[in-house]
């Protein structure tokens, strides 16, 4: 009976972890460029001696949903939407390089180009980008940032630098605890994207399907309740067996 209880317990634990992923997705349904986290369970055969039917439920997180989110035209110069499988390099809170698809950019009071989360945008050589005071700014399709200096005419437009935009598949990056993406293999160098990598004046929305996530949440809740019922029933059967043994003794 204890083995049956353990199998039900692993299933309940996997359902709880999957619910956490779904709740995280729902919380980011309005986050620009967010990619929904995926989660499912797999059967895991318990090694060692015993019946061949001894399997447990093992939670698996295969990564994120790579499908693009909806495109929202904003007309704002500092809003950019990246092409498929392309990521904007930023500086994380710990100083490491991370990646995001949230193209809602801004310029701080000291001229730092940052994301909506306050993370500095990196240039081609990995340094935070600084934009001098300007009366207009333009972001090209290849990630180049150009400005017209204050008090100058449009003929004086000059390039400040180029944002680091890399190409990475779902297997090459994974979400960290701070919500930013990082390389699964820190030793591998992600290639700089070539050609047109982004569209200015457009933002990519979250690719979370809110209605589908709510349905999934209900299904996981029912699975959890069923597994808890199995645990409770197994415990009641064990208590009944103990009572019969005491009466028989």
C-alpha positions in Angstrom: 0.0 0.0 0.0 2.9 2.4 0.7 4.0 2.0 -2.9 0.6 3.0 -4.2 0.6 6.0 -1.9 4.0 7.1 -3.2 2.9 6.8 -6.8 -0.1 9.0 -6.1 2.1 11.4 -4.2 4.4 11.9 -7.1 1.5 12.5 -9.4 0.1 15.1 -7.0 3.5 16.8 -6.8 3.8 16.9 -10.6 0.3 18.4 -10.9 1.2 21.1 -8.4 4.4 22.0 -10.3 2.4 22.2 -13.6 -0.1 24.4 -12.0 2.7 26.8 -10.9 3.8 27.1 -14.6 0.3 27.8 -15.8 -0.2 30.4 -13.1 3.1 32.0 -14.1 1.9 32.1 -17.7 -1.4 33.7 -16.7 0.4 36.3 -14.7 2.4 37.3 -17.8 -0.5 37.4 -20.3 0.1 41.1 -20.8 3.9 41.1 -20.7 5.5 42.2 -23.9 7.4 39.5 -25.7 6.7 36.8 -23.1 7.0 33.2 -24.1 4.7 30.7 -22.3 6.4 28.1 -20.2 5.7 24.5 -21.0 5.3 21.7 -18.5 4.1 18.1 -18.6 4.7 14.7 -16.9 6.4 11.5 -18.0 6.2 8.0 -16.6 9.4 7.1 -14.7 10.1 3.4 -14.0 11.4 2.8 -10.5 14.7 1.0 -10.7 15.5 -2.1 -8.6 13.6 -5.2 -7.6 9.8 -5.2 -7.7 6.8 -5.5 -9.9 7.2 -4.2 -13.5 4.2 -2.0 -13.0 6.1 0.3 -10.5 6.0 3.6 -12.3 6.0 7.2 -10.9 5.0 10.5 -12.4 8.0 12.7 -13.1 7.5 16.5 -13.9 9.3 17.6 -17.1 9.8 21.2 -18.2 10.6 21.1 -22.0 11.2 24.9 -22.2 8.9 27.5 -23.7 6.4 28.0 -26.4 8.4 29.5 -29.3 5.3 30.7 -31.3 5.3 34.4 -32.0 3.0 36.7 -30.0 0.6 39.2 -31.6 2.0 42.3 -33.3 0.9 45.6 -31.9 1.6 48.8 -33.9 2.5 51.6 -31.5 4.3 54.1 -33.8 6.7 54.8 -31.0 10.3 55.1 -32.2 11.8 53.1 -29.3 9.4 50.1 -29.6 10.8 47.2 -31.6 9.5 43.8 -32.5 12.1 41.1 -33.2 12.0 38.4 -35.9 11.4 34.8 -35.1 14.1 33.1 -33.0 16.0 36.4 -32.5 16.7 37.9 -29.0 17.9 41.2 -27.7 21.0 41.0 -25.5 20.7 42.9 -22.1 22.6 43.1 -18.9 21.0 41.2 -16.1 21.0 42.3 -12.4 24.0 40.2 -11.6 26.0 41.7 -14.5 25.7 38.7 -16.8 24.4 38.7 -20.3 20.8 37.7 -20.8 18.2 37.8 -23.6 14.7 39.1 -24.0 12.1 39.7 -26.7 10.5 42.6 -24.8 11.2 45.4 -27.2 9.7 48.2 -25.2 12.8 50.4 -24.8 13.5 53.7 -23.1 16.3 56.1 -22.5 17.2 57.0 -18.9 18.1 60.5 -17.6 21.8 59.6 -18.1 21.3 58.4 -21.6 21.3 54.6 -21.0 19.2 52.6 -23.4 17.2 50.1 -21.3 14.2 47.8 -21.5 10.9 48.2 -19.8 12.3 46.2 -16.9 15.3 48.6 -16.5 17.9 46.2 -18.0 20.6 48.0 -20.1 20.7 47.0 -23.7 24.0 45.7 -24.9 25.8 46.7 -28.1 27.7 44.4 -30.5 30.8 44.1 -28.3 28.7 43.6 -25.1 28.8 47.0 -23.5 25.7 48.9 -22.3 24.5 51.3 -25.0 24.5 55.0 -24.2 22.6 57.5 -26.4 23.8 61.1 -26.4 21.2 63.9 -26.1 19.3 64.0 -29.4 16.2 65.7 -30.9 15.3 62.5 -32.8 16.3 58.8 -32.7 16.0 56.1 -35.3 16.4 52.3 -34.9 17.1 50.5 -38.1 16.0 47.1 -39.1 19.5 45.7 -38.4 19.5 47.1 -34.9 21.6 50.2 -35.6 20.7 53.2 -33.4 21.1 56.6 -35.1 20.4 60.1 -33.8 20.1 63.7 -34.9 22.0 65.7 -32.2 20.2 68.5 -30.4 20.1 71.7 -32.4 21.2 70.0 -35.7 19.4 69.3 -38.9 18.5 65.9 -40.3 21.5 65.9 -42.5 23.7 65.4 -39.4 22.2 62.1 -38.4 24.9 59.8 -37.2 25.0 56.2 -35.9 25.5 55.7 -32.2 26.0 51.9 -32.3 24.3 48.6 -33.0 22.3 46.6 -30.6 23.4 43.0 -30.0 20.7 40.8 -31.4 21.4 37.0 -31.5 19.7 34.1 -33.2 18.9 31.3 -30.8 16.5 28.3 -31.0 14.4 26.9 -28.1 17.2 24.3 -27.3 19.9 27.0 -27.0 18.3 29.2 -24.3 16.3 28.7 -21.1 14.4 31.0 -18.8 16.2 32.0 -15.6 14.7 32.8 -12.2 14.6 36.6 -13.1 12.4 35.9 -16.2 15.3 36.6 -18.6 16.6 34.0 -21.0 20.1 32.6 -20.8 22.2 30.2 -22.8 21.9 26.5 -21.9 25.6 26.1 -22.9 27.5 29.0 -21.4 30.6 28.1 -23.5 28.7 28.4 -26.8 28.6 31.7 -28.6 25.3 32.8 -30.0 25.7 34.3 -33.4 24.8 37.9 -34.2 21.7 38.2 -36.3 22.2 39.4 -39.8 19.9 41.4 -42.1 16.7 42.8 -40.9 16.2 41.6 -37.4 13.5 43.9 -36.1 10.6 46.2 -37.0 10.5 49.6 -35.4 7.2 51.1 -34.1 5.8 47.7 -33.3 5.7 45.5 -30.1 5.3 41.8 -29.8 2.7 40.7 -27.2 2.7 37.7 -25.0 1.9 34.4 -26.8 0.0 33.0 -23.7 -3.5 31.7 -24.6 -5.4 33.0 -21.6 -8.5 30.9 -22.3 -6.5 27.7 -22.9 -4.4 28.3 -19.8 -7.6 28.6 -17.7 -8.9 25.3 -19.0 -5.5 23.7 -18.3 -5.6 25.0 -14.8 -9.0 23.4 -14.2 -7.8 20.1 -15.6 -4.7 20.1 -13.4 -6.8 21.0 -10.3 -9.1 18.0 -11.0 -6.1 15.7 -11.5 -4.7 16.9 -8.2 -8.0 16.3 -6.4 -8.1 12.8 -7.9 -4.6 12.0 -6.7 -5.3 13.3 -3.2 -8.4 11.1 -3.1 -6.3 8.1 -4.0 -3.9 8.9 -1.2 -6.8 9.4 1.3 -8.4 6.1 0.2 -5.1 4.2 0.5 -4.6 5.6 4.0 -8.1 4.5 5.0 -7.5 1.0 3.6 -4.2 0.8 5.6 -6.0 1.8 8.8 -8.7 -0.8 8.2 -6.1 -3.5 7.6 -4.4 -2.6 10.8 -7.6 -2.9 12.7 -8.3 -6.3 11.2 -4.8 -7.5 12.2 -5.4 -6.4 15.8 -8.7 -8.1 15.9 -7.3 -11.3 14.5 -4.4 -11.2 17.0 
